[in-house]
Amino acid sequence: MANVWDILAEGSIAAVGFSIHGQPFVIPMLYGSDRELIYLHGSAASRLMRQLETGLAACLTVTLIDGIVMARSAFNHSMNYRSVVAFGTAKKITDAAQKQSALRTISEHGSPGRWAEVRGPSQKELKATTVLAFHMEEASAKVRTGPPSDDDADYALNIWAGVLPLHVTAGDPIADPKLRDAIELPESIRNFETRQLKPRSKS
Ligand SMILES: Cc1cc2nc3c(=O)[nH]c(=O)nc-3n(C[C@H](O)[C@H](O)[C@H](O)COP(=O)(O)OP(=O)(O)OC[C@H]3O[C@@H](n4cnc5c(N)ncnc54)[C@H](O)[C@@H]3O)c2cc1C
């Protein structure tokens, strides 16, 4: 399971799938995890949350794209990736302290350090939000790394082959036009930039 949790720790969006009366749905969602449970949140009024909280069978996937694998043949092109497919069920968190903690986990997952810098959720906001704990009953991780795998005869071709690495990078922060004067960039955003920015490969 170590690989599964490591991939979940690095991902940011989960695709959550479930079926209602034979109609499959796959919905993108933010998430957070504590290496035991995966936490999801959403509007208490949404169909998504109302369905998931009934404990119906669900499937959650997270994908990290690491690069495009350029082979000498069209057929052998591929992607370098790390992905997780997890089957399980979600349960509504009703305990107030657990709910706060799960929301903090989701927030810290996407924006580390931000929770401590912002106003916390009010009672009204908490009431309007459903938080679910997704319990993985079965999960698999799949990883592809390394150069292309070409057919033996194709290595003699004069065609460039290799890997084009792909990274998610943060751009320059754009201040809210309604931001009050003299408010400096907080630590979480400054750290986010240094943590996420990676040099682009030139080769
Ligand atoms: C990156 C990302 C992260 C998100 N994170 C969260 C989250 O953490 N929590 C959360 O509640 N919501 C999140 N959303 C929104 C979420 O994907 C759904 O749109 C929303 O929760 C569905 O609400 P609903 O049940 O009222 O919609 P439904 O009533 O179930 O949707 C009605 C129909 O609208 C269409 N639809 C719904 N969602 C989408 C979509 N995202 N894209 C295209 N068509 C759609 C589908 O055809 C669907 O059948 C996220 C969206 C994105 C893109």
Ligand as a Chemical Component Dictionary entry (heavy atoms), coordinates in Angstrom:
data_LIG
# 
_chem_comp.id                   LIG 
_chem_comp.type                 NON-POLYMER 
_chem_comp.pdbx_formal_charge   0 
_chem_comp.three_letter_code    LIG 
# 
loop_
_chem_comp_atom.comp_id 
_chem_comp_atom.atom_id 
_chem_comp_atom.alt_atom_id 
_chem_comp_atom.type_symbol 
_chem_comp_atom.charge 
_chem_comp_atom.model_Cartn_x 
_chem_comp_atom.model_Cartn_y 
_chem_comp_atom.model_Cartn_z 
_chem_comp_atom.pdbx_ordinal 
LIG C1  C1  C 0 -10.755 20.024 -10.321 1  
LIG C2  C2  C 0 -12.124 19.937 -9.682  2  
LIG C3  C3  C 0 -12.231 19.708 -8.327  3  
LIG C4  C4  C 0 -13.496 19.628 -7.730  4  
LIG N1  N1  N 0 -13.588 19.354 -6.402  5  
LIG C5  C5  C 0 -14.793 19.198 -5.839  6  
LIG C6  C6  C 0 -14.922 18.825 -4.475  7  
LIG O1  O1  O 0 -13.930 18.630 -3.760  8  
LIG N2  N2  N 0 -16.168 18.691 -3.975  9  
LIG C7  C7  C 0 -17.277 18.885 -4.737  10 
LIG O2  O2  O 0 -18.394 18.736 -4.231  11 
LIG N3  N3  N 0 -17.201 19.231 -6.018  12 
LIG C8  C8  C 0 -15.983 19.387 -6.585  13 
LIG N4  N4  N 0 -15.887 19.730 -7.901  14 
LIG C9  C9  C 0 -17.131 19.907 -8.647  15 
LIG C10 C10 C 0 -17.655 18.514 -8.988  16 
LIG O3  O3  O 0 -16.866 17.966 -10.033 17 
LIG C11 C11 C 0 -19.097 18.493 -9.408  18 
LIG O4  O4  O 0 -19.316 19.410 -10.443 19 
LIG C12 C12 C 0 -20.068 18.822 -8.347  20 
LIG O5  O5  O 0 -19.719 18.352 -7.090  21 
LIG C13 C13 C 0 -21.345 18.121 -8.761  22 
LIG O6  O6  O 0 -22.367 18.609 -7.995  23 
LIG P1  P1  P 0 -23.828 17.996 -8.147  24 
LIG O7  O7  O 0 -23.883 16.674 -7.479  25 
LIG O8  O8  O 0 -24.776 19.046 -7.713  26 
LIG O9  O9  O 0 -23.967 17.805 -9.691  27 
LIG P2  P2  P 0 -24.839 16.754 -10.394 28 
LIG O10 O10 O 0 -26.274 17.101 -10.171 29 
LIG O11 O11 O 0 -24.426 15.364 -10.020 30 
LIG O12 O12 O 0 -24.423 16.999 -11.883 31 
LIG C14 C14 C 0 -25.368 17.066 -12.901 32 
LIG C15 C15 C 0 -24.653 16.814 -14.187 33 
LIG O13 O13 O 0 -23.763 17.873 -14.454 34 
LIG C16 C16 C 0 -22.613 17.361 -15.101 35 
LIG N5  N5  N 0 -21.417 17.640 -14.261 36 
LIG C17 C17 C 0 -21.322 17.595 -12.905 37 
LIG N6  N6  N 0 -20.073 17.898 -12.510 38 
LIG C18 C18 C 0 -19.376 18.142 -13.637 39 
LIG C19 C19 C 0 -18.021 18.502 -13.886 40 
LIG N7  N7  N 0 -17.119 18.667 -12.877 41 
LIG N8  N8  N 0 -17.652 18.684 -15.150 42 
LIG C20 C20 C 0 -18.535 18.543 -16.183 43 
LIG N9  N9  N 0 -19.805 18.188 -15.999 44 
LIG C21 C21 C 0 -20.227 17.994 -14.750 45 
LIG C22 C22 C 0 -22.815 15.884 -15.280 46 
LIG O14 O14 O 0 -23.386 15.636 -16.550 47 
LIG C23 C23 C 0 -23.819 15.560 -14.221 48 
LIG O15 O15 O 0 -24.582 14.423 -14.511 49 
LIG C24 C24 C 0 -14.658 19.802 -8.526  50 
LIG C25 C25 C 0 -14.523 20.027 -9.885  51 
LIG C26 C26 C 0 -13.283 20.081 -10.462 52 
LIG C27 C27 C 0 -13.174 20.274 -11.959 53 
# 
loop_
_chem_comp_bond.comp_id 
_chem_comp_bond.atom_id_1 
_chem_comp_bond.atom_id_2 
_chem_comp_bond.value_order 
_chem_comp_bond.pdbx_ordinal 
LIG C1  C2  SING 1  
LIG C2  C3  SING 2  
LIG C2  C26 DOUB 3  
LIG C3  C4  DOUB 4  
LIG C4  N1  SING 5  
LIG C4  C24 SING 6  
LIG N1  C5  DOUB 7  
LIG C5  C6  SING 8  
LIG C5  C8  SING 9  
LIG C6  O1  DOUB 10 
LIG C6  N2  SING 11 
LIG N2  C7  SING 12 
LIG C7  O2  DOUB 13 
LIG C7  N3  SING 14 
LIG N3  C8  DOUB 15 
LIG C8  N4  SING 16 
LIG N4  C9  SING 17 
LIG N4  C24 SING 18 
LIG C9  C10 SING 19 
LIG C10 O3  SING 20 
LIG C10 C11 SING 21 
LIG C11 O4  SING 22 
LIG C11 C12 SING 23 
LIG C12 O5  SING 24 
LIG C12 C13 SING 25 
LIG C13 O6  SING 26 
LIG O6  P1  SING 27 
LIG P1  O7  DOUB 28 
LIG P1  O8  SING 29 
LIG P1  O9  SING 30 
LIG O9  P2  SING 31 
LIG P2  O10 DOUB 32 
LIG P2  O11 SING 33 
LIG P2  O12 SING 34 
LIG O12 C14 SING 35 
LIG C14 C15 SING 36 
LIG C15 O13 SING 37 
LIG C15 C23 SING 38 
LIG O13 C16 SING 39 
LIG C16 N5  SING 40 
LIG C16 C22 SING 41 
LIG N5  C17 SING 42 
LIG N5  C21 SING 43 
LIG C17 N6  DOUB 44 
LIG N6  C18 SING 45 
LIG C18 C19 SING 46 
LIG C18 C21 DOUB 47 
LIG C19 N7  SING 48 
LIG C19 N8  DOUB 49 
LIG N8  C20 SING 50 
LIG C20 N9  DOUB 51 
LIG N9  C21 SING 52 
LIG C22 O14 SING 53 
LIG C22 C23 SING 54 
LIG C23 O15 SING 55 
LIG C24 C25 DOUB 56 
LIG C25 C26 SING 57 
LIG C26 C27 SING 58 
# 
